[in-house]
Amino acid sequence: MPEGLKLDTPRVEDGAAIWRIARDSGTLDLNSSYSYLLWCRDFAATSVVARDGNGEPAGFITGYLRPQRPGTLVIWQVAVDATARGRGLAAAMLDGLTLRVAEESGIDSIETTVTPDNTPSNRLFASYGRRHSAAVAKEVLFDAGLFPEDGHEPEVLYRIGPVVFPGAGARR
């Protein structure tokens, strides 16, 4: 974990800061501010926030358990504030979140979608697979033609797993 930062479960009060980090990322599809408040309320157990020394969010990951595959954590968004980039925070948040959810819910795989031009996210998930000696399969989930005429790139599905989490299951 980068010095001066700690992982925590998001709270509703973090919703506005998480929305700002997403907005300022320049790469994420920005959801409504209301949706980030709901995410912090309803999906806090499958999400994470990194806090700086003042307790303010410096990064976040939102996720949920896939209803048809409850052993799969879907990573929705990953963002790190500009002031905390370049320190390995995204990888630390992803590792910490997946271990926590594995301990609490028994996941053994993760899924996410990434656009081809999002180099940092493509690297993050490829390196996660390597760090955890897990298979990484990629395929187009949503072709660009499925999106409204807004120039959205295809969303490539990453399926990573099975992942073995040492010590997971201790709290189940």
Secondary structure, DSSP 8 states (H G I E B T S, - for coil): --TT-EEE---GGGHHHHHHHHHHHSSS----HHHHHHHHHHSGGG-EEEE-TTS-EEEEEEEEEETTEEEEEEEEEEEE-GGGTTSSHHHHHHHHHHHHHHHHH---EEEEEE-TT-HHHHHHHHHHHHHTT--EEEEEEE-GGGS-TTT---EEEEEE-----TTTTTT-
